[in-house]
Amino acid sequence: MAAATATQGLNRTTVRMPKTPIPIVSHIIPDEAVGIQKAVPRSSDLARVVKLLTDPYSENLIERHLHALTKLAAKYHRGFLMRDLVLVFKVLNVCADRIPIDPSYVEPMCQLLKICSYPFLKEKTSDETAYAQIVVESISQMGYLMRVPNNQIRVQLCQSLVSFYCDADKYAKSPLEGLKPSTKEYNIKVVEKSDVAETLVKSLALLESDLEVKLNVLKVLQCFSVNSDSNCDQMLSAEAAFRICSRLNDPDPSGQLMFRCTECLWNLVERGDNQAVKRQLNNLTCTSCLRDAFCQQLTKGHSHYDRQLRNDLLVLATLVAQSKDTHFIETGYGKELVLFTTFSEVKSHNPLVRNLKLETNHEDFELKKLLMNIMVLLSRDSAFIPIMSEGRLLLALFHYIKGNESQLGPRDWSPAQFEELQLQAMATLCTVGPLMIEDYMTCQGNTRLLLLLEWCVGTEDFGGHGNSFHGTGGRGNKRAQMRHCLRLLRSMVSVGDETIHQDLCDQGAMSLLLNILSTACHHMDEDDSIDVEMQCDMLFIVSALCEGDMHRKELFGSQGVNIVVQYLKTDPEKLNSGLGHNRLLLATVDCAWCAIIGSFQTEDLFLEKEGVFLLYDLLEVCPKNMQNVVLGCILDLCENPKTMVHINTWRGKNDRSAPNLLIEIWRTEESEMGVRRGPDGIIVDISQPLAGTLQEQQGVIPLPANCPSQAIVDVSENMRAKLYSLFCKIGFNDLPGMSTEDYVTLAVIERYLDFKVGEVWKEIRSELDQEGIQATTADHNAIETITRAADERAKAVAQTQMDLLDNQQQQDLMDEQEMYAKVRDNHRQREKAIASWEHFVARTSNYHVLKDAKMKQEMSIEASRIQTRHQTEEKFHHTEVQNLNTTTFCGRSIKVNSTPVELTGARLKPYNIQRDMQKAVTLSDSTTIIS
């Protein structure tokens, strides 16, 4: 029993192995497999409904109509097929026409319009292409249904359009087998091709008192315009900007109307044609609406949403202010904008700003910058200047012209915000300040700017934030403040008002700027574009202050001359660096022209520093658009007689002289003008030796007496007049470094004034002929004489050029003959040396030849003697050795070259004459050997 019991227990505790799970297969069983037919609506149903509605025998059966429409809406509750859209909109149009008579059609029509909010269904993929035009026309028909005078229909229509355009992704799958809904991209495309957007804009005129419908229409327009350029263009073609803006201040308890209108206008600005938007908004109605809306939001709005909407309205007003002939003055909007710009810096008792305060939040900060920006745009209208002066705009802007403080009050702008406002205030003053000189001087603008400039170059520790566009390059330093301060000073001195110039000089601006420039031009760090721009501005300010004033040129003095010379030594390779060194060199030349030339003291210092050499070096390498300024500076400097020595001494690359450089510039100028010249620079057209291509094409046009003719305009449009004036100073003869080609060109330059006078007289004669005016006999003879003389001068110059070229050709031929003569002489000397060697060999090898040579030599010697009587005298000593059979002149001493070491093996001992004499004496005493 125990064993059996144990066996049963073991059986009960046996672990059962889990069974393998059976996979669940989801079978897709189509409706046809179980005998269920497709629930696809048939077009015949729609056709019967259309016939029921339009048949004259059944058109009054309203109950049957409503039943059929309800049944139709239930059958198509998933959406309309593209192939049935024509019939669907026939039904909708019939219902729309009957609603004014019987409102019972409203509910069925709303049901059908609700179905139109779904994507249209397609049976084939090709249906989108096949029925594209039908779909586009159907969408246009939806817009035309806004004519139905029923708010429920209109609201449902707007909701259907929004859903069709924006919510097509919700119906990506169709519940009906074999049908697919159209995609969102397709819906957007057909809406853009239709004119529904234009129709909705025009329908706003029907919705004066229907606020709900108006809001729904604006919502549709907002959806259509947010990402579609085509819809925006259609809306603008229907004057959408004007229609929407004029409804900006309509009564609206919900507060949505102004928001919807503003969003639509923003979309039109971003996606549509800005010029069309400006044109439609630039009228009294829209400007007044923008003014009222902005004032309402500024004075009564306190939420974050209200402040954003307020700023958006101000941006739209800024867009309108960019147009010409605005209406800001007539509507009073401009005066209110000036008030809102200045009320926080200048106290005002105007009730609009009595309780208005700007906080330090981002929206109020943006508002302040937008107000400064619109002041710049409105200042283009000269009639607006008195309004800004009355509102003390400059005083409010000068509130920010001071050194930045790190410690500010709790209600003040933050340091970063104050810096941005400060920079924008200076940028605004650059435009507004020159238009309000009296206000600028009343606010002591020069003093404020110079104090700020001293703070910029001072040692006070300050790190700029450089957050805004105006603060570029100013992070961690004061460069942004200094840059805009110098820009503002440049703008003020460029007006040319002597009061400002004198006040700046009295305040010590000249010495301050020269000290800054002296530091800048001697520092070793590489300049960036901002540094170069500031240096250009300072040089321009100094030039404007010194121009035409001898006392200020003396104040410029040696320090200014040294600065100009240092800048003229700038590496020419930096001209194309893109950092603005070309403008820096132009500003330097302008400074030399205005601040140095005209004062003998500074001119002499400039010449001592080799300033003329530097100007010619710059003229040689600078681009063509800079040469005119450099030539003008050199020309005025030539009034100093000491300049001529420097010009004649200068040498450029490849030892080029100054006249050669000037002639090269003349040739380049005429080549660009298209003046007809021969291959060697000879005059081709005798009647018009100076005319270029443009002058020949324009011809002679009769002009009023106060308009210069083309021949006169030509003098100022190119550099030939300056080059002629320079040669009048330098001279036309005995110029260094000139070639024949240069002299050919110089012949034309020398007669430039005569040619120009003749050209002007020819124009006078042509104008008289074109206008049919007959000159008097004396005047006619004078004109003929002058023109004939001009032609003869041109012929004479051309002949002179030909003579120069002929002389050069003759000189070349002579040089060629001289070269050939040298070659022949070289060959003749070689032949003579060969003959001399052959004769020498003959003398040494043939004794008879040697005798003949000796005889000829003696005869030559006798023939060369003038007197021979001394030879017959008693005491006569022959100078030559007698009976010597050589043709060389021999004496009693013969120099014999030492035997080479290679033959003797060692160097011979030096000859000792005393030792040899002793040996000779010894031998003579012992035996008589030498007599």
Secondary structure, 3 states (H helix, E strand, C coil): CHHHHHHHHHHHCCCCCCCCCCCCCCCCCCHHHHCCCCCCCCHHHHHHHHHHHHCCCCCCCHHHHHHHHHHHHHHCCCCCEHHHHHHHHHHHHHHHHHCCCCHHHHHHHHHHHHHCCCCCEECCCCHHHHCHHHHHHHHHHHHHHHHCCCHHHHHHHHHHHHHHHHCHHHHCCCCCCCCEECCHHHHHHHHHHCCHHHHHHHHHHHCCCCHHHHHHHHHHHHHHHCCCHHHHHHHHHCCHHHHHHHCCCCCCCCCHHHHHHHHHHHHHHHHCCHHHHHHHHCCHHHHHHHHHHHHHHHHHCCCHHHHHHHHHHHHHHHHHHCCCCCCHHHHCHHHHHHHHHHCCCCCCCCCCCCCCCCCCCHHHHHHHHHHHHHHHHHCCCHHHHHHHHHCCHHHHHHHHCCCCCCCCCCCCCCHHHHHHHHHHHHHHHHHHHHHCHHHHHHCCHHHHHHHHHHHHHCCCCCCCCCCCCCCCCCCCCCHHHHHHHHHHHHHHHCCCCHHHHHHHHHCCHHHHHHHHHHHHHHCCCCCCHHHHHHHHHHHHHHHHHHCCCHHHHHHHHHHHHHHHHHHHCCCHHHHHCCCCHHHHHHHHHHHHHHHHCCCHHHHHHHHHCCHHHHHHHHHHHCCHHHHHHHHHHHHHHCCCCCHHHHHHHCECHHHCEHHHHHHHHHHHHHHHHCCCECCCCCECCCCCCCCCHHHHHHCCCCCCCCCCCHHHHHHHHCCHHHHHHHHHHHCCCCCCCCCHHHHHHHHHHHCHHHHHHHHHHHHHHHHHHHCCCCCCHHHHHHHHHHHHHHHHHHHHHHHHHHHHHHHHHHHHHHHHHHHHHHHHHHHHHHHHHHHHHHHHHHHHHCHHHHHHHHHHHHHHHHHHCCCCHHHHCCCCCCCCCCCCCCCCCCCCCCCCCCCCHHHHCCCCCCCCHHHHHHHHHHHHHHCCCCC
